[in-house]
Amino acid sequence: MNPYIEIILRTITVYVAIVLGIRLFGKKEISQLSITDLVFILLISNAVQNAMVGEGASLEGGLIAAATLFVANFVFKNLLFKSKKFSRLMQGEPMVLVYKGVVRHQNMASEKITMDELEATLREHGLTDTEKVELAVLEIDGNISVVAMNEHKLKSYKRKAG
């Protein structure tokens, strides 16, 4: 087999494997990289370098691998854009964490989000209590969107509960 074709096939295989690994790793982790996550990603990239270029670890081999990654990423992004089913499979769907002041503990557990993490996000949005949250959603990019209840709704829900 042509060594350049082999580099292209190895690179595409590694790309797909890493994307699937990141998908399984969890979407909240990507937007909230810690030092250990960054080191992990750097080590993974170094570890898979030889898997991509094999014995063609030359300048040409590296450039072919890099070009293949750019093309594979372009194709992957287009597939995500054009196919809702593929996008859901690879990126998941938004997950409701809090709705009308009630924490959805099952959703938080399935996404491995702790109350401490949720409360920290609420504080970043100027809220100190989940009862004041109309909606908190874990988005597909790993960020948590928060919509605060307005005062009228907050009073109304407190009357119904009390």
N, C-alpha and C positions, 0 to 999 in steps of 0.2 A: 504494500500500500504506500502511496505517496506520503512522505513524512509530514507535509503541510496539511494534507487532508486528515491525517491521524491527529494532529494538533487541534484542528477545528473540531473533530468529533469528541476528543477528550475534553476540550474546553466546554462544549455544549453540555456534555454529561455532567461535568463538575458544576456548571452554572445551575442546571435543573436540580441537582442534588442539594446545593446550598440554599436555593430558594425554598425547596420543600422543607429543609431542615429549619430554616428561619420561620416558616409558616407553622411548623409543629412546635417550635420554641415558644411562640406566643406573641400576639400582636402588641400587647402592652409593653413588652420589653424593648421593642425597636425604638419607640419614641422616647424611652426613658433609660438610655444607656448609662450604666454605671461604669466605673473604672474597670471592673472585672469583665464586663460585657465587651468593652472596647478592646481590652487585651485579648479576649477570646476571639473576636472577629479578626484582629491582626494576626493572631497565631493560625487561625483557620486559613486565612489568605496565603500565608507562608507555607502552610502544610499542603495545600492543594496545588501550589505552583508546579511542582514536579509532576503531579498527576495530569496537569493540563499540557505541559510542553514535553513531557517524557524525556527522551534523550536529545530532543531538539532544543536544548536550553541555550540557544544562541540568541543574538539580537533579533534575527528573523522570527525565530520561534516565539519569543516574547511578544513581538509586534503582532504576529498572527493571532496569538491567544488574546491579546488586548482588543484587536479589531473584532474578533469573534464574540467577545463579551459585549462590546458595543452593539453589534448586530443582534445578538441573542436578546439583550435587554430591550432593544427597539421593538423586536418582534413580540416579546413577552408583554410589553406595555400596550402594544396595539391589540393583542388578544384580550387583555384585561379590559380595554376600552370597548371593544366590539362585542364581546360575549359576556352577558350578565351572569350566565351559569358558571363560566370559567372564572370570572372575577369573584363570585361568591365562594367557589371552591378554594381559590388561592388566597384570597384576602379575608374571607369570612364576612360577617354582617355586623352592623352596629348592635351593641347589647345594652339594654336598659338596666342601669344599676340602681337608680332611685326614681320612683314615680309618685308624684303628689305626696312627698314627704315620707314615703315608705321604702325602705331599703329592700332590694330584691337580693336576698342572701344567696339564693340558689344560683343566680346569674353571676354574682361576685365570686362564688366558689368555683364555678365552671371556668371563669377567666383568671382564677388565682389572684384576685385582688383583695387585699386585707382592708379592714375598716380603717386602719391607720393611713393607708394609701389614699382611700376615698376621702377621709377627713382632711388630709393634707391638700388634696385637690380642691376641696370645698373652700378651705381657707385661702387658697390662691385666688379664688373667685369672690372673696370677701364674705363668705358664709361660715358660720360656726356651728350650725345645727342642720342635720338632714331634714328635719321637719320644715325647714324654710326652702327646700329644694322642690321645684316643680318637676324637673327632669334632669337626670344625670345619665349620660350615655357614653359607653366606651366605643369610640369611633374606630373604623377599620384601620386608621393610621396609628392607633395606639393611644391617642389623646383622649381625655375625658372632657366632654362638653357638659357644661352646667347651666341650667336655666333656673333662676331664682323665682320663687313665688312672689307675686305682688302682695301687698299688705291686705287687700280686700279678700283675696283667695285664702291667705293664711288665716285670717280671722274666721272665715266661713268654715274651713276645715276643722279648726279648733272647736267651734260650736258644735259641729256634727259629732266629733269624737267625744266631747265632754258632756 
